[in-house]
């Protein structure tokens, strides 16, 4: 079941380091953490009615939740408990650092019905982690992930592409993705590194020591990761940062796009279509895709259709209930192997 979340942001709280890329206030739009009273008020206003919250989570993102002062952390968790008791939410999700996980903290989280923990791994290259001021190692990510899985928590991992020191982006992204997949997370988030005002990354860029990825480079690195994780049964729950206004106001440079995931999906479909058309003569073709996938196959601003049209292939994309995932069925336009009753 896909969870809906009521998120609360605690920017920079509990973080012992300031990472090269980080300005969580710009990312989240939150200038200070909520009070327990504000958590209660928002839960009361925004969660479903009693007994109707089986697919809702209360989430604490930003900062390092398990590293904030213990009294503050417990106050946040306690504010959520009445809504779990009433069935207005099914559990709590938090994000934290790999080096802020140990058996004692996991026992406390379990008592307060935290059921999902996301670790900000970002990279599995120790040199990259050190250069960007993360303050933890890849081995600490492995150890924290193992503890979480052994303790029965749902494990989420977050990674970044295009960090300073990574080298060739496609190779670096794949290596980190493979290392994270080996930890058997339930979910993954993929973020392209963006240069935000006031960060160390901005200073390095001004000095000529760092060049952020272009949107095209970031898509080339991120798109294959979607297929890699999904082939291993790992759900990718976000690709790219969401802009609520504050992000774009503080964005200096980097591969931001409001529909970054759709760009990645479109890139995967372009590759699949090119493979399917290989050896076929230019002409008109009908492309059947799974329900809900037409816009991905067509591409952002119909980019895939334009790409193939320039090469002599006129494509009509339709939805077919017999297909799933990123399956495609390619037919010459006059053929009708996919029954009209399943296409719409």
Residue pairs with C-beta under 8 A, 6 or more apart in sequence:
1 54
1 55
2 55
3 55
3 56
3 57
3 90
3 93
4 55
4 56
4 57
5 56
5 57
5 58
5 59
5 93
6 42
6 43
6 46
6 47
6 56
6 57
6 58
6 59
6 89
7 59
7 60
7 61
8 33
8 34
8 39
8 42
8 58
8 59
8 60
8 61
8 76
9 24
9 28
9 29
9 30
9 33
9 34
9 61
9 62
9 63
10 30
10 33
10 34
10 60
10 61
10 62
10 63
10 65
10 68
10 76
11 24
11 25
11 27
11 28
11 30
11 31
11 32
11 33
11 62
11 63
12 18
12 22
12 24
12 25
12 62
12 63
13 33
13 62
13 63
13 64
13 65
13 68
13 72
14 63
14 64
14 65
14 66
14 67
14 68
14 69
14 96
14 97
14 100
15 22
15 63
15 64
15 67
15 97
16 64
16 67
16 135
17 133
17 134
17 135
18 133
18 200
19 122
19 132
19 133
19 134
19 200
20 131
20 132
20 133
20 163
20 164
20 199
20 200
20 201
20 204
21 132
21 160
21 163
21 193
21 194
21 195
21 196
21 199
21 200
21 201
22 196
22 199
23 196
23 197
23 198
23 199
23 250
24 30
24 62
24 63
25 31
25 246
26 196
26 197
26 246
26 247
26 249
26 250
26 251
27 62
27 196
27 241
27 246
27 247
28 61
28 62
28 244
28 246
29 244
29 245
29 246
29 247
30 62
33 63
33 72
34 42
36 75
36 76
36 78
36 79
37 79
39 58
39 76
39 79
39 80
40 79
40 82
43 58
43 79
43 80
43 83
43 88
43 89
44 83
47 53
47 56
47 58
47 83
47 88
47 89
48 56
48 88
49 88
50 86
50 87
50 88
51 86
51 87
51 88
52 87
52 88
53 83
53 86
53 87
53 88
53 89
53 90
54 87
54 90
55 90
56 88
56 89
56 90
57 89
57 90
57 91
57 92
57 93
57 115
57 116
58 80
58 83
58 84
58 89
58 91
58 92
58 93
59 92
59 93
59 94
60 76
60 92
60 93
60 94
60 95
61 94
61 95
61 118
62 95
63 95
64 95
64 96
64 97
64 100
64 120
65 73
65 76
65 94
65 95
65 96
66 73
66 94
66 96
66 97
66 100
66 101
66 105
66 109
67 96
67 97
67 100
74 108
74 112
77 92
77 109
77 112
77 114
78 112
80 89
80 92
80 112
81 112
81 113
83 89
84 90
84 91
84 92
84 113
90 115
91 113
91 114
91 115
91 116
92 112
92 113
92 114
92 115
92 116
93 114
93 115
93 116
93 117
93 118
93 154
93 156
94 109
94 114
94 116
94 117
94 118
95 117
95 118
95 119
95 120
95 156
95 158
96 117
96 118
96 119
96 120
97 119
97 120
97 135
97 136
98 119
98 120
98 121
98 136
98 140
98 141
98 143
98 144
98 145
99 135
99 136
99 140
99 144
101 117
101 119
101 143
101 144
101 147
101 148
102 147
103 147
103 151
106 147
106 148
106 151
106 153
109 117
109 153
110 151
110 152
110 153
114 153
115 153
115 154
116 153
116 154
116 155
116 156
116 186
116 187
117 148
117 153
117 154
117 155
117 156
118 155
118 156
118 157
118 158
118 187
118 189
119 141
119 144
119 145
119 148
119 155
119 156
119 157
119 158
120 158
121 138
121 141
121 157
121 158
121 159
121 176
121 180
122 129
122 132
122 134
122 158
122 159
122 160
122 163
123 129
123 132
123 134
123 138
123 159
123 160
123 163
123 166
123 172
123 176
124 138
124 141
124 175
124 176
124 179
124 180
125 138
125 165
125 166
125 172
125 175
125 176
126 137
126 138
127 165
128 163
128 164
128 165
128 166
128 172
129 136
129 137
129 138
131 163
131 164
131 165
132 163
132 164
132 165
133 200
138 179
141 157
141 183
142 183
145 155
145 157
145 183
145 184
145 185
146 183
148 155
149 155
149 183
149 184
154 186
154 187
155 183
155 184
155 185
155 186
155 187
156 185
156 186
156 187
156 188
156 189
156 237
157 180
157 183
157 185
157 187
157 188
157 189
158 188
158 189
158 191
159 173
159 176
159 177
159 180
159 188
159 189
159 190
159 191
160 190
160 191
160 192
160 193
161 169
161 172
161 173
161 176
161 190
161 191
161 192
161 193
161 213
161 218
161 221
161 222
161 225
162 169
162 192
162 193
162 212
162 213
162 217
162 218
162 221
162 254
162 255
163 193
164 193
164 201
164 204
164 209
164 210
166 172
166 173
169 213
169 217
169 218
169 220
169 221
170 220
170 221
170 224
172 221
173 221
173 222
173 224
173 225
174 224
174 225
174 228
177 188
177 225
177 228
177 229
178 228
180 188
181 228
181 229
181 232
181 234
184 234
185 234
186 234
186 235
187 234
187 235
187 236
187 237
188 229
188 234
188 235
188 236
188 237
189 236
189 237
189 238
189 239
190 222
190 225
190 226
190 236
190 238
190 239
190 240
191 238
191 239
191 240
191 241
192 213
192 218
192 221
192 222
192 240
192 241
192 254
192 255
192 256
192 260
193 201
193 212
193 213
193 254
194 212
194 241
194 247
194 251
194 253
194 254
194 255
194 256
195 201
195 202
195 205
195 212
195 251
195 252
195 253
195 254
196 202
196 247
196 250
196 251
196 252
197 250
197 251
197 252
198 250
201 210
201 212
202 252
204 210
205 211
205 212
205 252
205 253
212 253
212 254
212 255
213 221
213 254
213 255
214 255
215 255
215 256
215 257
215 260
215 263
217 255
218 255
218 260
219 255
219 260
219 263
219 264
219 267
220 267
222 239
222 240
222 260
222 264
223 263
223 264
223 265
223 267
223 268
224 268
225 236
226 236
226 239
226 264
226 265
226 268
227 268
227 326
229 235
229 236
230 236
230 325
238 261
239 260
239 261
239 264
240 256
240 257
240 260
240 261
241 247
241 256
241 260
243 256
243 258
247 256
248 256
257 263
259 300
262 295
262 296
262 300
263 300
265 293
265 296
266 296
266 297
266 298
266 299
266 300
266 303
266 304
268 296
268 326
269 289
269 293
269 296
269 297
269 299
269 304
269 326
269 328
270 299
270 303
270 304
270 307
272 326
272 328
273 287
273 297
273 304
273 308
273 315
273 328
273 330
276 328
276 330
277 285
277 308
277 313
277 330
280 313
280 330
282 311
282 312
282 313
283 312
283 313
283 314
283 332
283 333
284 314
284 315
284 316
284 332
284 333
285 313
285 314
285 315
285 316
285 330
285 331
285 332
285 333
286 315
286 316
286 318
286 330
286 331
286 332
286 333
286 335
286 338
287 297
287 315
287 316
287 317
287 318
287 328
287 329
287 330
288 317
288 318
288 319
288 320
288 322
288 323
288 328
288 329
288 330
288 331
288 338
288 343
289 296
289 297
289 317
289 318
289 319
289 320
289 323
289 326
289 327
289 328
289 329
290 319
290 320
290 323
290 324
290 325
290 326
290 327
291 319
291 320
291 321
291 323
292 319
293 319
293 326
294 317
294 318
294 319
297 304
297 317
297 328
298 304
298 305
298 317
299 305
299 306
299 307
304 315
305 315
305 317
308 314
308 315
309 315
314 333
316 333
318 338
318 343
318 344
319 343
319 344
320 329
320 338
320 342
320 343
321 342
321 343
322 338
322 342
323 329
329 337
329 338
331 337
331 338
